[in-house]
């Protein structure tokens, strides 16, 4: 059968439907034409290259001819930028060009990505970033300036190489979703990673992980050993979740079309190597125990993103993974006390009775008294409101007694005062945080 989006006849049908349609349907056919990599599609876009109404679609089309054209533009930009350009002009031109590179897969394009990597340190020193108000409203097409504002609001990547990795990941996701078994771009990205692992670690990891999670773990385990480097991998896995009895890997957010519709890709993964659960469940907890800090809020902040990721990966049908999930949430609830930890405990069925609840509260209290936690009982009780008032009061009373005897620090005086005020209201059957109101 071959690749549908390389079929000239199917492309011609789509062009014909575009000409005979109107309104929203016309836009849908334009987006469909963006997926084709055919001579007919090349000709269609060539005829409209000077019509600004089509620019949002041309910038996201997959035509190899336009990919080569964009690669030439990016190549020329890199030469001029390294020779010396006015900073604002360089940033605005780069912003436009990177968006034009979206979904472009030609060999010439990956060659220019390699050229950028070869000059990584020199380009990095330029500090090319579009934070703040540096993107010019008059220097960009209206839809692209509006996209910049939307991206800024969403905290999208805003430096050359971080944005480039995003573009490459999105291009892979689009190719996989569009071409399925016929896609070839992930292979090109793997080659880029092998040549420039420091530059393309995120994109390279995505290319391996989306195809084989075991091979990805073997390949990238060296980055998982160091707290300074594993956030690069963790950033890519931010889109990983368990949905509808299967694993899904999400892409970065992007904005598309003339109206800048917010989108992302969700790609199905057959299975996940259990070592990834082990990494999520153990690595952060091991690291945080080794840190030396007097800030009782640090552990909560550090563990928050891991807890959110573990929530997304709860897979009730898989007992082996559930064991890692239970172990993680029980320990992270004590160390970090984030809402996601208590939600995880609930979903994993870790708190079954008043004894479990009291034990958890006392473990957290001990952590507070050691100066390595903050107060979070009112949050905890929000999640366990199915316990009777009598059971919650029993757990709170033992906790209050322990804290009253053992916690007297100046640093936590404000939190301590709030806790006992709310506890007193709870005891006297008045509205309090312990009721989850």
C-alpha positions in Angstrom: 0.0 0.0 0.0 2.8 2.4 0.8 2.8 5.7 2.6 -0.6 7.5 2.0 1.0 11.0 2.3 3.5 10.3 -0.5 0.7 9.2 -2.9 0.3 11.7 -5.7 -3.2 10.6 -6.6 -4.5 11.1 -3.0 -2.8 14.5 -2.9 -4.5 15.6 -6.1 -7.9 14.5 -4.6 -7.2 16.6 -1.5 -6.3 19.6 -3.7 -9.5 19.2 -5.7 -11.6 19.1 -2.5 -9.8 22.2 -1.3 -10.9 24.1 -4.4 -14.5 23.0 -4.1 -14.9 23.6 -0.4 -15.4 26.8 1.7 -15.1 28.1 5.2 -13.9 25.7 7.9 -13.7 22.7 5.5 -11.3 24.7 3.3 -9.0 25.2 6.4 -9.2 21.5 7.2 -8.1 20.5 3.6 -5.2 23.0 3.9 -4.0 21.3 7.0 -4.4 17.9 5.3 -2.3 19.2 2.4 0.4 20.1 4.9 0.9 16.4 5.6 1.7 15.4 2.0 5.2 15.1 0.7 4.5 15.0 -3.1 5.3 17.0 -6.2 1.6 18.1 -6.3 1.9 19.4 -2.8 5.1 21.2 -3.6 3.4 22.9 -6.6 0.4 23.8 -4.5 2.5 25.7 -2.0 4.8 27.2 -4.6 1.8 28.9 -6.2 0.9 30.5 -2.8 4.3 31.4 -1.4 3.7 35.1 -1.8 0.1 35.1 -0.3 0.5 35.8 3.4 -2.9 34.1 4.1 -1.2 30.8 3.4 2.0 31.4 5.4 0.7 29.7 8.6 0.2 26.6 6.6 3.3 26.8 4.6 5.3 27.1 7.9 3.9 23.7 9.0 3.9 21.9 5.7 6.1 18.8 5.3 7.3 19.5 1.7 10.9 18.5 1.3 11.3 21.3 -1.2 10.3 23.8 1.4 12.3 22.0 4.0 15.4 22.5 1.8 14.4 26.2 1.3 14.1 26.7 5.1 17.4 24.9 5.7 19.1 27.3 3.3 17.6 30.3 5.1 18.7 28.9 8.5 22.2 28.2 7.1 22.5 31.7 5.9 21.3 33.1 9.2 23.9 31.0 11.2 26.7 32.4 9.0 25.6 36.0 9.5 24.9 35.6 13.2 28.3 34.1 13.8 29.9 36.9 11.9 28.0 39.4 14.0 24.4 40.8 13.8 22.5 43.3 15.8 21.1 41.2 18.7 17.4 42.1 18.3 17.5 41.5 14.6 19.1 38.1 15.1 16.6 37.0 17.7 13.6 38.1 15.6 14.9 36.4 12.5 15.8 33.2 14.4 12.3 33.1 16.0 10.7 33.3 12.6 13.0 30.6 11.1 12.6 28.1 13.9 8.9 28.2 13.5 9.3 27.7 9.7 11.4 24.6 10.4 8.5 22.9 12.2 7.7 19.5 10.6 10.5 19.8 8.1 12.4 16.5 7.6 14.7 16.8 4.7 18.3 15.7 4.8 19.4 19.2 4.1 17.6 20.4 7.2 19.2 17.8 9.5 22.6 18.8 8.0 22.0 22.4 9.1 21.0 21.2 12.6 24.3 19.4 12.6 26.1 22.6 11.6 24.5 24.5 14.5 25.7 21.7 16.8 29.2 22.0 15.5 29.1 25.7 16.5 27.3 25.0 19.8 29.6 27.0 22.1 29.9 29.9 19.7 26.1 30.2 19.3 25.5 29.7 23.0 27.7 32.7 23.8 25.4 34.9 21.7 22.7 34.3 24.3 19.9 34.2 21.7 16.7 34.3 23.7 13.2 35.7 23.1 12.2 36.3 26.7 10.7 39.7 27.6 9.6 42.0 24.8 12.3 41.5 22.3 10.1 40.0 19.6 8.9 42.9 17.4 5.3 43.2 16.6 6.1 45.0 13.4 8.9 42.5 12.5 6.7 39.4 12.5 3.6 38.4 10.6 0.5 39.1 12.8 -0.3 35.5 13.5 3.3 34.7 14.5 3.5 37.7 16.9 0.2 36.5 18.5 1.8 33.0 18.7 4.8 34.5 20.5 2.5 36.0 23.1 0.7 32.7 23.5 4.0 30.8 23.9 5.2 33.3 26.4 2.1 32.8 28.5 2.6 29.0 28.4 6.3 29.3 29.3 7.4 27.6 26.1 11.1 27.2 25.4 12.8 30.5 24.4 16.4 29.9 23.7 18.0 28.6 20.5 19.0 25.0 21.4 16.1 24.3 23.8 13.6 25.5 21.2 15.5 23.5 18.5 15.1 20.3 20.5 11.4 21.1 20.9 11.1 21.6 17.1 12.8 18.3 16.4 10.7 16.4 19.0 7.5 17.9 17.5 8.7 17.0 14.0 9.3 13.4 15.1 5.9 13.2 16.8 4.2 14.5 13.7 6.0 12.1 11.4 5.1 9.1 13.6 1.5 10.1 13.8 1.2 10.9 10.1 3.4 8.1 8.5 3.3 5.4 11.1 5.7 2.5 10.2 6.9 4.5 7.1 8.3 7.4 9.0 12.1 7.9 8.7 12.8 11.1 10.7 13.5 9.4 14.1 16.4 7.6 12.4 17.9 10.9 11.3 17.5 12.3 14.8 19.3 9.2 16.3 22.2 10.0 14.0 22.3 13.6 15.1 22.3 12.5 18.7 25.2 10.0 18.1 27.2 12.8 16.6 26.3 15.6 19.1 24.9 13.9 22.3 25.4 17.0 24.4 23.4 19.2 22.1 20.6 16.8 21.1 20.2 14.8 24.3 16.5 15.6 24.7 15.6 15.0 21.0 17.8 11.9 20.9 16.2 10.4 24.0 12.7 11.0 22.6 13.7 9.2 19.4 14.8 6.1 21.3 12.2 6.1 24.0 9.2 6.4 21.7 10.4 3.3 19.8 11.8 1.1 22.6 11.8 2.1 26.3 14.3 -0.6 27.2 16.8 0.5 24.6 16.3 4.1 25.8 17.1 3.2 29.4 20.2 1.3 28.3 21.3 4.2 26.1 20.6 7.1 28.5 21.2 5.6 31.9 24.4 7.6 32.2 22.3 10.8 32.3 20.1 9.3 35.0 22.9 9.0 37.5 23.6 12.7 38.0 21.0 15.2 39.5 22.5 17.8 37.2 21.7 15.9 34.0 18.7 13.7 34.6 16.3 16.7 34.5 17.0 16.9 30.7 15.5 13.4 30.4 12.7 14.1 33.0 11.7 17.2 30.9 10.9 14.9 27.9 9.1 12.4 30.1 6.8 15.1 31.4 4.3 14.0 28.8 4.3 10.4 29.8 1.1 8.9 31.3 -1.1 5.9 31.7 -4.4 6.4 29.9 -7.2 4.0 28.9 -5.2 0.9 29.9 -2.1 1.9 28.0 0.9 4.2 28.1 0.9 7.5 26.1 3.9 9.8 25.5 3.0 13.4 24.9 4.9 16.0 23.0 5.7 19.6 23.9 2.9 22.1 23.4 2.8 23.9 20.1 0.5 26.4 18.4 -0.7 25.9 14.8 -2.6 27.6 12.0 -3.7 31.2 11.5 -5.6 31.1 14.8 -2.7 29.6 16.8 -4.7 26.7 18.1 -2.9 25.1 21.1 -2.0 21.4 20.4 0.2 18.5 21.3 0.7 15.0 20.1 -0.1 11.9 22.1 1.7 8.8 20.9 0.9 5.3 22.2 3.7 3.2 23.7 3.4 -0.5 23.8 4.9 -1.0 27.2 7.4 0.6 29.6 10.5 -1.0 31.0 10.1 -1.5 34.7 13.4 0.3 35.3 11.7 3.6 34.4 9.3 3.1 37.4 12.3 2.3 39.5 14.0 5.5 38.4 10.9 7.6 39.1 10.2 5.9 42.4 13.7 5.8 43.9 16.1 8.3 42.3 14.6 11.5 43.5 14.0 10.1 47.0 17.6 8.9 47.2 18.9 12.2 46.1 16.8 14.3 48.4 18.0 12.3 51.4 21.5 13.2 50.6 21.0 17.0 50.4 22.0 19.2 53.3 19.6 22.1 53.8 17.9 23.9 56.6 15.0 24.9 54.4 11.9 22.8 55.4 10.2 23.7 52.1 13.0 22.5 49.9 12.1 18.8 49.9 8.5 19.6 48.9 9.5 21.7 46.0 12.2 19.3 44.8 9.8 16.3 44.8 6.7 18.0 43.4 7.4 17.3 39.8 8.3 13.6 40.5 5.1 13.2 42.5 3.0 14.6 39.6 4.7 12.3 37.2 4.1 9.3 39.4 0.4 10.2 39.7 0.2 10.1 35.9 1.8 6.7 35.8 -0.4 4.8 38.3 -1.4 1.6 36.4 -3.8 -0.4 38.6 -3.7 -3.4 36.2 0.1 -3.9 36.7 0.9 -5.0 40.2 4.7 -4.7 39.7 4.4 -1.0 38.8 1.9 -0.5 41.6 4.3 -1.7 44.2 6.8 1.0 43.1 4.0 3.6 43.1 2.9 2.7 46.7 6.4 2.8 48.0 7.1 6.1 46.4 4.0 7.9 47.6 4.3 6.6 51.1 7.8 7.9 51.4 7.4 11.1 49.4 4.3 12.0 51.5 6.6 12.1 54.5 9.5 13.9 52.9 7.6 16.4 50.7 4.0 16.3 51.7 2.7 17.5 48.3 -1.0 17.2 47.4 0.0 14.8 44.6 1.5 12.5 47.3 -1.8 12.3 49.2 -3.8 11.8 46.0 -1.3 9.0 45.1 -1.7 7.3 48.4 -5.5 7.4 48.0 -5.4 6.1 44.4 -3.0 3.3 45.4 -5.1 2.3 48.4 -2.2 2.8 50.9 -4.3 4.4 53.7 -6.9 1.9 54.6 -7.8 2.6 58.3 -7.2 5.0 61.1 -4.0 3.2 62.1 -2.5 3.9 58.6 -3.6 7.5 58.8 -2.1 8.0 62.3 1.1 6.4 61.3 1.5 8.6 58.3 0.8 11.7 60.3 3.3 10.8 63.0 6.0 10.0 60.4 5.4 13.5 58.9 5.5 15.0 62.4 8.9 13.4 63.1 10.2 14.8 59.8 8.9 18.3 60.8 10.7 18.1 64.1 13.9 17.2 62.4 13.6 20.5 60.5 13.1 18.7 57.1 9.4 19.2 56.5 6.6 21.8 56.6 3.1 21.6 57.9 0.7 19.9 55.6 -2.0 18.0 57.7 -4.9 20.2 56.5 -3.9 19.2 52.9 -3.7 15.6 53.9 -7.2 15.5 55.4 -8.6 17.0 52.3 -7.8 13.8 50.6 -9.0 11.4 53.3 -12.4 12.9 54.1 -14.0 9.5 53.7 -12.6 8.7 57.2 -15.0 9.4 60.0 -14.6 12.6 62.0 -13.7 10.3 65.0 -10.8 8.7 63.1 -9.5 12.0 61.7 -9.7 13.5 65.2 -7.8 10.5 66.6 -5.0 10.9 64.1 -4.9 14.7 64.5 -4.8 14.4 68.3 -1.8 12.1 68.4 0.0 14.3 65.9 -0.8 17.5 67.9 0.5 15.8 71.1 3.7 14.8 69.4 4.3 18.2 67.9 3.5 20.0 71.1 6.2 18.0 72.9 8.9 18.1 70.2 8.6 21.0 67.8 9.6 24.5 69.1 11.6 26.1 66.3 11.4 29.8 65.5 11.5 29.1 61.8 8.2 27.2 61.8 6.5 29.3 64.4 4.0 30.8 61.9 3.1 27.4 60.5 2.9 25.9 64.0 0.5 28.6 65.2 -1.8 28.0 62.2 -1.8 24.3 62.8 -2.8 24.5 66.4 -5.4 27.2 65.7 -7.0 24.9 63.1 -6.6 21.8 65.3 -8.4 23.6 68.2 -11.2 24.6 65.9 -11.5 21.0 64.7 -11.6 19.7 68.3 -14.5 22.0 69.1 -16.4 21.0 66.0 -15.9 24.4 64.3 -15.0 24.9 60.6 -11.3 24.2 60.0 -8.8 23.1 57.4 -9.1 19.5 58.8 -12.6 19.3 57.4 -11.3 20.0 53.9 -13.4 23.1 53.6 
